[in-house]
Amino acid sequence: MTSSQAVADAAVSALVGAGVRHVVLCPGSRSAPLAYRLADAHQAGLLTVWVRHDERVAAFTALGMARAGAPAAVVTTSGTAVANLHPAVLEAHHGGVPLIVISADRPPALRGTWANQTTELQSDLFGAALRARLDTVHPDAGPMSDALAAARGTAGRRPGPVHLNLCLEEPLVPAAADPGAPRPPEPPAITPWSSAPARSVTTLPAGPRTVVVAGDGAGRQARDLAEAAGWPLLAEPSSGARGGPRVIGPYRLLLELPELGEAIERVVVLGRPTLSRPVTRVLARPDVEVVLASPHPHWPVPPRAVHRVDLVEPAPGGPGDRDRDWSDRWTTADVAARAALDGLLDAETRPTGLTLARALARALQPGESLIAASSNPIRDLDLAGGALPEGVRVLANRGLAGIDGTVSTAIGHVLASGRPTRALVGDLAFLHDAGALLAPLGERRPQLQVVVLNDAGGGIFSLLEYGELAERDPTERERFDLLFGTPHAADLAALCRGYGVPHRRIDTLAELDAALARPHSGISVVEVPANRDTLRARHEAIRAAVGAAVRAAVEAAGVSAPPAPAAPPNP
């Protein structure tokens, strides 16, 4: 057995011992010893190897696999191949996802020389984003196993990425008489990587007007807390808490109403809220107490002082009169806001981002997953999706909220979880990750429906201050399109044909409902054209209608009507 094969044997044994079930491999020469040993483990049924041509696609595919419940690995050769993993590593760091990176490298003596595809920066390429790093020439599975264990989170740190940089010497092919690697240990039973041991429970006294904010990854505990305390639940789609009687649908519009948003005295935060500016503004107010519930001491915090606790529960005895009055006020507003929003969406004659998000949320079935892209898609789902059905899982790359790698993440999730999955993406996110549609011949295609809202550019910028400037000053329109709108004429149908993926264009709401009701087997793409030129005006109309409906509802319920808000809408 060659020395490189011994290192590869140790690495594969460590992967199996760490509970890794899925490895995404990119073709390469220096990584050949790893490829051979991974193939042996695949044949033995110890793990599954998936091959991808593009390293960035491979990394996000592994990220999606890790989001399915167990650490997953991506394996590359040296040089720029490793650098292409960086976006996914950063997302895994900020999102708390156990992504394992294994890169092949030359021996240390060849670094900083003329050795091909070799950089002396590779072993420390990911810097402080890692939970653990190992740069080794030794075939010792012990240190490798210790490094891999850190991916699940140790010493109070959240789960996250780790990096094994393996120095492999020639020869890189197995010796002629090599019968294969010793069989790695049987994989252990899978345990959820996201479960963190609780240290203490803090009881919150009743009294302050409180809302529960459930950010990305908050989990069911946010919903349970809101229901036990009788507090309004402001839950992002990827929180895992968006359901039940306390969830508030278009909460970001209600936060702008003084009678609701300005009356908040305390916010209990679970997960990582990054989706809407109205929530960020509430969390930044000095007159609002912020309680952050997380068992991880290194959990990110807003740029202000917060009260950190491990777990939180309401005071015994159930909601008091003040809590019930507060909750009733939000419930009344929520019912009125949803009715006003649905009325406007029902009047639409062609699909828009909001009608698409609402139709997709209604089409989801228990046992399905939805991967929502950043930018407008997840915000449309947040505003118009309502409470999600029980048994539906919504995931999003909210660690850094980039649009890159969304399709790859969805494919990785469905390959590892086996759950039928939909992906809601914009045209730019789809084009950014179109390489995810490429897979080796013979690979089974997962059940994934990719729904693309194609508004020919960056629609979200129309809702931000840049779009407001262009609307006020027509001379700014051309510069807005150049710098932010970025219109294009890409033919998504032709692109899908090139990858051999079924494509369907939707032009009416009836066609949309039919397409969502009968997903194509394997991977398929549903393209929904939309017009972003009227996007800002449409959102302003929705905001005005919701405000008027809520004011009328709270007046009828005996609550003084708030004045009409004047600030422009923001995602």
C-alpha positions as CSV (number, residue, x, y, z in Angstrom):
1,M,0.0,0.0,0.0
2,T,1.4,3.4,-0.9
3,S,1.7,6.2,1.7
4,S,-1.0,8.2,-0.1
5,Q,-3.4,5.2,0.0
6,A,-2.7,4.9,3.8
7,V,-3.6,8.6,4.3
8,A,-6.7,8.1,2.1
9,D,-7.7,5.0,4.1
10,A,-7.5,6.9,7.4
11,A,-9.6,9.8,6.0
12,V,-12.3,7.5,4.7
13,S,-12.4,5.6,8.0
14,A,-12.7,8.9,9.9
15,L,-15.6,10.0,7.6
16,V,-17.5,6.7,8.2
17,G,-16.8,6.9,11.9
18,A,-18.1,10.4,12.0
19,G,-21.5,9.4,10.6
20,V,-20.9,10.9,7.2
21,R,-23.3,9.2,4.7
22,H,-22.8,11.4,1.6
23,V,-19.6,12.5,0.0
24,V,-19.5,14.8,-3.1
25,L,-16.3,14.1,-5.1
26,C,-14.8,16.3,-7.8
27,P,-12.5,14.7,-10.4
28,G,-8.8,15.5,-9.9
29,S,-5.4,13.9,-10.1
30,R,-3.8,14.7,-6.7
31,S,-7.1,13.5,-5.0
32,A,-7.1,10.2,-6.8
33,P,-6.1,8.1,-3.7
34,L,-9.2,9.5,-2.0
35,A,-11.3,8.8,-5.0
36,Y,-10.3,5.1,-5.1
37,R,-10.9,4.6,-1.4
38,L,-14.2,6.4,-1.5
39,A,-15.3,4.1,-4.3
40,D,-14.4,1.1,-2.1
41,A,-16.5,2.5,0.7
42,H,-19.4,3.2,-1.7
43,Q,-19.3,-0.3,-3.0
44,A,-19.3,-1.7,0.5
45,G,-22.4,0.3,1.3
46,L,-20.7,2.4,4.0
47,L,-21.5,5.8,2.3
48,T,-22.7,7.1,-1.0
49,V,-20.4,9.0,-3.4
50,W,-21.7,11.6,-5.8
51,V,-19.6,13.1,-8.5
52,R,-19.8,16.7,-9.6
53,H,-17.8,18.5,-12.3
54,D,-17.9,22.0,-10.7
55,E,-16.4,22.5,-7.3
56,R,-18.7,25.3,-6.2
57,V,-21.7,23.2,-7.2
58,A,-20.2,20.3,-5.3
59,A,-19.7,22.3,-2.2
60,F,-23.3,23.6,-2.1
61,T,-24.6,20.1,-2.9
62,A,-22.7,18.8,0.1
63,L,-24.1,21.7,2.1
64,G,-27.7,20.7,1.1
65,M,-26.9,17.2,2.1
66,A,-25.7,18.3,5.5
67,R,-28.9,20.3,6.0
68,A,-30.8,17.0,5.7
69,G,-29.5,15.8,9.1
70,A,-25.9,14.5,9.2
71,P,-22.5,16.0,8.3
72,A,-21.6,15.7,4.6
73,A,-18.3,16.0,2.8
74,V,-16.9,17.5,-0.4
75,V,-13.6,16.2,-1.8
76,T,-11.4,18.1,-4.3
77,T,-8.0,18.2,-5.7
78,S,-5.6,21.1,-5.1
79,G,-5.3,24.7,-6.2
80,T,-8.2,26.8,-7.4
81,A,-10.5,23.7,-7.0
82,V,-10.3,24.4,-3.2
83,A,-10.9,28.1,-3.6
84,N,-14.2,27.4,-5.3
85,L,-15.5,25.9,-2.1
86,H,-15.2,29.2,-0.2
87,P,-18.7,30.5,-0.7
88,A,-20.2,27.3,0.7
89,V,-17.8,27.2,3.6
90,L,-18.7,30.8,4.5
91,E,-22.4,29.9,4.3
92,A,-21.8,26.8,6.5
93,H,-19.9,28.9,9.0
94,H,-22.6,31.6,9.4
95,G,-25.5,29.1,9.0
96,G,-24.1,26.6,11.5
97,V,-24.0,23.7,9.0
98,P,-21.6,20.7,9.5
99,L,-19.8,20.8,6.1
100,I,-16.6,18.8,5.8
101,V,-14.0,19.9,3.3
102,I,-11.3,17.4,2.3
103,S,-8.6,18.8,-0.1
104,A,-5.7,17.0,-1.6
105,D,-2.3,18.8,-1.6
106,R,1.3,18.3,-2.5
107,P,3.8,17.5,0.3
108,P,4.9,20.6,2.2
109,A,8.4,20.6,0.5
110,L,6.7,21.4,-2.8
111,R,4.7,24.4,-1.5
112,G,5.9,27.7,-2.7
113,T,7.8,26.1,-5.5
114,W,7.0,25.6,-9.2
115,A,4.9,22.6,-8.5
116,N,1.8,22.6,-10.7
117,Q,-1.6,23.5,-9.1
118,T,0.0,24.1,-5.8
119,T,-0.4,27.1,-3.5
120,E,1.2,27.5,0.0
121,L,-2.1,29.2,1.0
122,Q,-4.3,26.2,0.6
123,S,-4.0,24.7,4.1
124,D,-5.2,27.9,5.7
125,L,-7.5,29.1,2.9
126,F,-10.7,29.3,4.9
127,G,-9.2,31.1,7.9
128,A,-11.4,31.7,11.0
129,A,-14.5,30.3,9.3
130,L,-13.5,26.7,10.3
131,R,-14.4,24.9,13.5
132,A,-11.3,22.8,13.0
133,R,-8.4,22.4,10.6
134,L,-5.9,19.6,10.0
135,D,-2.9,19.8,7.6
136,T,-1.3,16.4,7.6
137,V,1.0,13.9,5.8
138,H,0.3,11.2,8.4
139,P,-2.2,8.3,7.9
140,D,-3.6,8.8,11.4
141,A,-7.3,8.5,11.7
142,G,-7.3,9.8,15.3
143,P,-6.6,13.5,14.7
144,M,-8.8,13.3,11.6
145,S,-11.7,12.0,13.7
146,D,-11.1,14.7,16.3
147,A,-11.3,17.4,13.6
148,L,-14.4,15.9,12.1
149,A,-16.1,15.8,15.5
150,A,-15.9,19.6,15.6
151,A,-18.2,19.9,12.7
152,R,-21.1,18.9,15.0
153,G,-20.2,21.6,17.4
154,T,-18.0,21.3,20.5
155,A,-17.1,23.3,23.5
156,G,-20.2,25.4,23.1
157,R,-19.6,26.3,19.5
158,R,-22.2,25.9,16.9
159,P,-21.9,23.2,14.2
160,G,-19.9,24.4,11.2
161,P,-17.3,23.6,8.6
162,V,-14.0,21.7,9.1
163,H,-11.1,21.2,6.7
164,L,-8.8,18.3,6.3
165,N,-5.9,19.2,4.0
166,L,-4.2,15.9,3.1
167,C,-0.7,15.9,1.7
168,L,-0.5,13.0,-0.8
169,E,2.8,11.8,-2.4
170,E,3.2,9.9,-5.7
171,P,2.4,7.3,-6.7
172,L,-1.3,8.2,-6.6
173,V,-2.7,5.0,-7.9
174,P,-3.1,1.8,-5.8
175,A,-0.2,-0.7,-5.9
176,A,-0.7,-3.6,-8.3
177,A,-1.0,-6.1,-5.5
178,D,-3.1,-3.9,-3.3
179,P,-6.4,-5.8,-2.7
180,G,-8.1,-2.7,-1.4
181,A,-8.4,-0.9,1.9
182,P,-9.2,-2.5,5.1
183,R,-12.9,-2.3,5.7
184,P,-13.7,0.9,7.6
185,P,-15.8,0.6,10.8
186,E,-19.5,0.3,10.4
187,P,-21.1,3.7,10.5
188,P,-22.7,4.7,13.8
189,A,-26.4,5.5,14.1
190,I,-27.2,9.0,12.9
191,T,-27.9,11.5,15.6
192,P,-29.2,15.0,14.7
193,W,-26.3,17.4,14.4
194,S,-28.4,20.4,15.3
195,S,-29.3,19.2,18.8
196,A,-27.4,21.2,21.5
197,P,-27.5,20.3,25.2
198,A,-29.5,22.7,27.2
199,R,-27.8,24.3,30.2
200,S,-30.5,26.2,31.9
201,V,-34.1,27.5,31.5
202,T,-35.0,31.1,32.2
203,T,-38.5,32.1,33.1
204,L,-39.7,35.4,31.7
205,P,-42.1,37.4,33.8
206,A,-45.4,38.4,32.3
207,G,-46.2,42.1,31.7
208,P,-44.2,43.6,28.9
209,R,-45.8,43.6,25.5
210,T,-43.8,40.7,23.9
211,V,-43.4,39.2,20.5
212,V,-41.5,36.1,19.6
213,V,-39.2,36.5,16.6
214,A,-38.3,33.2,15.0
215,G,-35.4,33.5,12.7
216,D,-33.7,31.0,10.4
217,G,-33.4,27.6,12.2
218,A,-35.3,28.6,15.3
219,G,-37.2,25.3,15.5
220,R,-40.4,24.3,17.0
221,Q,-39.5,25.7,20.4
222,A,-40.3,29.2,19.1
223,R,-43.8,28.2,18.3
224,D,-44.3,26.3,21.5
225,L,-43.1,29.4,23.5
226,A,-45.5,31.7,21.7
227,E,-48.4,29.4,22.2
228,A,-47.7,28.8,25.9
229,A,-47.3,32.5,26.6
230,G,-50.0,33.8,24.3
231,W,-47.5,36.1,22.4
232,P,-47.6,36.9,18.7
233,L,-45.2,34.8,16.7
234,L,-43.2,36.6,13.9
235,A,-41.7,33.6,12.1
236,E,-39.5,33.6,9.0
237,P,-40.3,30.8,6.5
238,S,-37.1,28.9,7.3
239,S,-37.5,29.2,11.0
240,G,-39.2,25.8,11.4
241,A,-41.8,27.5,13.5
242,R,-44.2,29.0,11.0
243,G,-47.5,27.5,12.0
244,G,-50.1,27.3,14.7
245,P,-52.6,29.8,16.1
246,R,-50.1,32.5,17.1
247,V,-48.2,32.9,13.9
248,I,-48.7,36.3,12.2
249,G,-48.7,36.2,8.4
250,P,-47.7,39.6,6.9
251,Y,-46.0,40.7,10.1
252,R,-43.4,43.0,8.5
253,L,-46.3,45.2,7.3
254,L,-47.9,45.2,10.8
255,L,-44.6,46.2,12.4
256,E,-44.8,49.5,10.6
257,L,-48.1,50.4,12.2
258,P,-47.5,52.4,15.4
259,E,-50.3,50.7,17.4
260,L,-48.5,47.4,16.9
261,G,-44.8,47.9,16.1
262,E,-44.2,50.9,18.3
263,A,-46.0,49.3,21.2
264,I,-43.6,46.4,21.5
265,E,-41.7,46.4,24.8
266,R,-39.9,43.0,24.6
267,V,-38.7,40.7,21.9
268,V,-37.7,37.1,22.5
269,V,-35.5,35.9,19.6
270,L,-34.8,32.4,18.6
271,G,-32.8,31.5,15.5
272,R,-31.1,34.0,13.3
273,P,-33.4,36.7,12.0
274,T,-32.0,38.4,8.9
275,L,-35.0,38.6,6.5
276,S,-36.7,42.0,7.0
277,R,-35.7,45.5,7.9
278,P,-38.8,46.1,10.1
279,V,-37.7,43.3,12.4
280,T,-34.1,44.7,12.4
281,R,-35.4,48.2,13.3
282,V,-37.4,46.8,16.2
283,L,-34.4,44.9,17.5
284,A,-32.3,48.0,17.3
285,R,-34.6,50.2,19.4
286,P,-33.1,51.1,22.8
287,D,-36.5,51.0,24.4
288,V,-37.1,47.4,23.5
289,E,-35.7,44.6,25.7
290,V,-34.2,41.8,23.5
291,V,-33.9,38.3,25.0
292,L,-31.8,36.0,22.8
293,A,-32.5,32.3,23.5
294,S,-29.7,30.1,22.3
295,P,-27.7,27.3,24.0
296,H,-24.6,28.4,22.0
297,P,-22.5,31.2,23.6
298,H,-21.1,32.1,20.2
299,W,-24.5,32.7,18.6
300,P,-24.5,35.9,16.6
301,V,-26.2,38.9,18.2
302,P,-27.6,42.2,16.9
303,P,-25.3,45.3,17.3
304,R,-26.7,46.2,20.7
305,A,-26.8,44.7,24.2
306,V,-29.1,41.7,24.6
307,H,-30.1,39.4,27.5
308,R,-28.7,36.0,26.5
309,V,-30.3,32.8,27.9
310,D,-30.1,29.1,27.0
311,L,-33.8,28.3,27.0
312,V,-36.8,30.4,27.9
313,E,-40.3,29.7,29.2
314,P,-43.1,32.0,30.2
315,A,-44.1,32.5,33.8
316,P,-46.5,29.8,35.2
317,G,-50.2,30.4,35.2
318,G,-50.7,31.1,31.5
319,P,-51.2,34.5,29.8
320,G,-52.5,37.4,31.9
321,D,-55.1,39.9,30.9
322,R,-52.5,42.3,29.5
323,D,-51.0,39.4,27.4
324,R,-54.4,38.4,26.1
325,D,-55.3,42.0,25.1
326,W,-51.9,42.3,23.4
327,S,-52.3,39.0,21.5
328,D,-55.9,39.8,20.6
329,R,-54.8,43.1,19.1
330,W,-52.2,41.3,16.8
331,T,-54.7,38.5,15.9
332,T,-57.3,41.1,14.9
333,A,-54.7,42.9,12.8
334,D,-53.4,39.7,11.3
335,V,-56.9,38.5,10.1
336,A,-57.6,41.9,8.5
337,A,-54.2,42.0,6.9
338,R,-54.4,38.6,5.4
339,A,-57.8,39.2,4.0
340,A,-56.7,42.5,2.4
341,L,-53.6,40.9,0.9
342,D,-55.5,37.9,-0.4
343,G,-58.1,40.2,-1.9
344,L,-55.4,42.0,-3.9
345,L,-53.7,38.8,-5.0
346,D,-57.0,37.3,-6.0
347,A,-57.5,40.2,-8.4
348,E,-54.2,39.6,-10.2
349,T,-54.7,38.2,-13.7
350,R,-51.1,37.0,-14.3
351,P,-48.5,35.4,-12.0
352,T,-46.4,37.7,-9.9
353,G,-43.8,36.9,-7.2
354,L,-46.4,37.1,-4.5
355,T,-49.1,35.1,-6.3
356,L,-46.4,32.5,-7.1
357,A,-45.2,32.3,-3.5
358,R,-48.8,31.9,-2.2
359,A,-49.7,29.3,-4.8
360,L,-46.5,27.3,-4.0
361,A,-47.1,27.4,-0.3
362,R,-50.6,26.1,-0.8
363,A,-49.4,23.3,-3.1
364,L,-46.9,21.9,-0.6
365,Q,-47.8,18.6,0.9
366,P,-46.8,17.0,4.2
367,G,-43.4,15.3,3.8
368,E,-42.2,17.8,1.2
369,S,-39.3,20.3,1.5
370,L,-39.0,23.8,0.0
371,I,-35.7,25.5,-0.6
372,A,-36.2,29.2,-0.9
373,A,-33.6,31.4,-2.6
374,S,-32.5,34.7,-1.1
375,S,-33.5,38.1,-2.5
376,N,-37.2,38.3,-3.4
377,P,-38.4,34.7,-3.4
378,I,-38.1,34.1,0.3
379,R,-39.5,37.5,1.0
380,D,-42.5,36.9,-1.2
381,L,-43.0,33.6,0.7
382,D,-42.6,35.4,4.0
383,L,-45.3,38.0,3.0
384,A,-47.8,35.9,1.1
385,G,-47.1,32.3,2.1
386,G,-49.2,32.3,5.3
387,A,-48.9,29.5,7.8
388,L,-47.1,26.5,6.3
389,P,-48.7,23.0,6.4
390,E,-47.6,20.6,9.1
391,G,-44.8,18.3,8.0
392,V,-43.4,20.7,5.4
393,R,-39.8,21.7,5.9
394,V,-38.5,25.1,4.5
395,L,-34.8,25.6,4.2
396,A,-32.8,28.6,3.0
397,N,-29.2,29.6,2.9
398,R,-29.6,32.5,5.3
399,G,-26.1,32.3,6.8
400,L,-24.9,35.0,4.3
401,A,-28.1,35.1,2.3
402,G,-26.3,34.8,-1.0
403,I,-28.1,33.7,-4.2
404,D,-25.3,31.4,-5.2
405,G,-25.7,27.7,-4.8
406,T,-29.4,27.5,-4.3
407,V,-30.2,24.9,-6.9
408,S,-27.2,22.8,-5.8
409,T,-28.3,23.1,-2.1
410,A,-31.8,21.8,-3.2
411,I,-30.4,18.9,-5.1
412,G,-28.1,17.9,-2.2
413,H,-31.0,18.1,0.2
414,V,-33.3,15.8,-1.8
415,L,-30.5,13.3,-2.5
416,A,-29.7,13.0,1.2
417,S,-33.2,13.3,2.6
418,G,-35.2,11.5,0.0
419,R,-38.0,14.0,0.5
420,P,-39.8,15.4,-2.6
421,T,-38.5,19.0,-2.8
422,R,-39.4,22.2,-4.5
423,A,-37.0,25.1,-5.0
424,L,-38.3,28.7,-5.4
425,V,-35.7,30.9,-7.1
426,G,-35.3,34.0,-9.1
427,D,-33.9,34.0,-12.6
428,L,-30.5,35.4,-11.5
429,A,-30.2,32.7,-8.8
430,F,-31.1,30.1,-11.3
431,L,-28.6,31.3,-13.9
432,H,-25.9,31.7,-11.2
433,D,-26.2,28.0,-10.4
434,A,-27.3,26.5,-13.7
435,G,-24.3,24.1,-13.5
436,A,-26.1,22.2,-10.7
437,L,-28.3,20.7,-13.5
438,L,-25.2,18.8,-14.8
439,A,-24.7,15.3,-13.4
440,P,-22.9,12.2,-14.6
441,L,-24.7,9.9,-16.9
442,G,-26.6,7.2,-15.1
443,E,-27.1,9.1,-11.8
444,R,-30.6,8.8,-10.5
445,R,-32.4,12.1,-10.7
446,P,-34.0,13.3,-7.5
447,Q,-37.6,14.5,-7.2
448,L,-37.0,18.2,-7.5
449,Q,-39.2,20.9,-9.0
450,V,-37.4,24.2,-9.6
451,V,-39.8,27.1,-9.8
452,V,-38.1,30.1,-11.4
453,L,-39.7,33.6,-11.2
454,N,-38.2,35.3,-14.2
455,D,-38.4,39.0,-14.1
456,A,-35.3,39.4,-16.2
457,G,-33.0,40.9,-13.6
458,G,-32.7,42.0,-10.0
459,G,-36.2,42.8,-8.9
460,I,-35.4,43.2,-5.2
461,F,-33.5,46.4,-5.9
462,S,-36.8,48.0,-7.1
463,L,-38.1,47.8,-3.5
464,L,-35.0,49.3,-1.9
465,E,-33.8,52.9,-1.8
466,Y,-32.1,52.6,-5.2
467,G,-35.5,51.8,-6.8
468,E,-37.0,54.7,-5.0
469,L,-34.4,57.1,-6.3
470,A,-34.9,55.9,-9.9
471,E,-38.7,56.3,-9.5
472,R,-38.3,59.9,-8.2
473,D,-35.8,60.9,-10.9
474,P,-36.4,59.4,-14.4
475,T,-32.8,60.4,-15.3
476,E,-31.6,57.7,-12.9
477,R,-33.5,54.9,-14.5
478,E,-30.8,54.0,-17.0
479,R,-28.2,54.0,-14.4
480,F,-30.4,51.9,-12.1
481,D,-30.9,49.2,-14.8
482,L,-27.2,49.1,-15.5
483,L,-26.1,48.9,-11.8
484,F,-28.9,47.1,-10.1
485,G,-31.7,45.9,-12.4
486,T,-29.2,44.1,-14.7
487,P,-31.7,43.0,-17.4
488,H,-30.9,40.0,-19.6
489,A,-32.3,38.0,-22.4
490,A,-31.3,34.5,-21.3
491,D,-33.4,31.7,-22.8
492,L,-34.1,29.4,-19.8
493,A,-35.9,26.9,-22.0
494,A,-32.9,26.5,-24.3
495,L,-30.6,26.2,-21.3
496,C,-32.7,23.5,-19.8
497,R,-32.8,21.6,-23.1
498,G,-29.0,21.7,-23.1
499,Y,-28.9,20.0,-19.7
500,G,-31.6,17.5,-20.7
501,V,-34.0,18.9,-18.0
502,P,-37.8,19.2,-18.7
503,H,-38.9,22.8,-18.8
504,R,-42.4,24.4,-18.7
505,R,-43.3,28.1,-19.1
506,I,-46.3,29.3,-17.2
507,D,-48.3,32.4,-18.3
508,T,-51.5,32.1,-16.4
509,L,-52.5,31.4,-12.8
510,A,-54.5,28.4,-13.9
511,E,-51.4,27.0,-15.6
512,L,-49.4,27.7,-12.5
513,D,-51.8,25.8,-10.2
514,A,-51.8,22.8,-12.6
515,A,-48.0,22.7,-12.8
516,L,-47.6,22.9,-9.0
517,A,-50.2,20.2,-8.5
518,R,-48.4,17.7,-10.9
519,P,-44.6,18.0,-10.5
520,H,-42.6,16.2,-13.2
521,S,-40.6,13.2,-12.1
522,G,-36.9,13.8,-11.6
523,I,-35.6,17.3,-11.9
524,S,-37.9,19.7,-13.8
525,V,-38.1,23.5,-14.2
526,V,-41.2,25.7,-14.2
527,E,-40.5,29.2,-15.5
528,V,-42.9,31.9,-14.5
529,P,-42.3,35.2,-16.3
530,A,-43.1,38.4,-14.4
531,N,-42.8,42.2,-14.8
532,R,-40.6,44.0,-12.3
533,D,-41.4,47.4,-13.7
534,T,-44.5,47.6,-11.6
535,L,-43.1,45.8,-8.6
536,R,-42.6,48.9,-6.4
537,A,-46.1,50.3,-7.1
538,R,-47.7,46.9,-6.4
539,H,-46.0,46.6,-3.0
540,E,-47.1,50.2,-2.2
541,A,-50.7,49.4,-3.1
542,I,-50.5,46.3,-0.9
543,R,-49.1,48.2,2.0
544,A,-51.8,50.9,1.7
545,A,-54.6,48.3,1.5
546,V,-53.3,46.4,4.5
547,G,-52.9,49.5,6.6
548,A,-56.4,50.7,5.8
549,A,-57.9,47.2,6.6
550,V,-56.0,46.9,9.9
551,R,-57.0,50.4,11.0
552,A,-60.7,49.6,10.3
553,A,-60.4,46.3,12.1
554,V,-58.8,47.7,15.3
555,E,-61.3,50.5,15.4
556,A,-64.1,48.1,15.2
557,A,-62.5,46.1,18.0
558,G,-62.3,49.1,20.2
559,V,-58.6,50.0,19.7
560,S,-57.7,53.5,18.7
561,A,-56.7,53.6,15.0
562,P,-53.1,54.3,14.2
563,P,-52.2,57.0,11.7
564,A,-51.3,55.9,8.2
565,P,-47.6,55.0,8.0
566,A,-45.5,57.2,5.8
567,A,-42.2,55.3,5.3
568,P,-41.7,53.4,2.0
569,P,-41.9,49.6,2.0
570,N,-38.7,47.7,2.6
571,P,-38.0,44.0,2.3
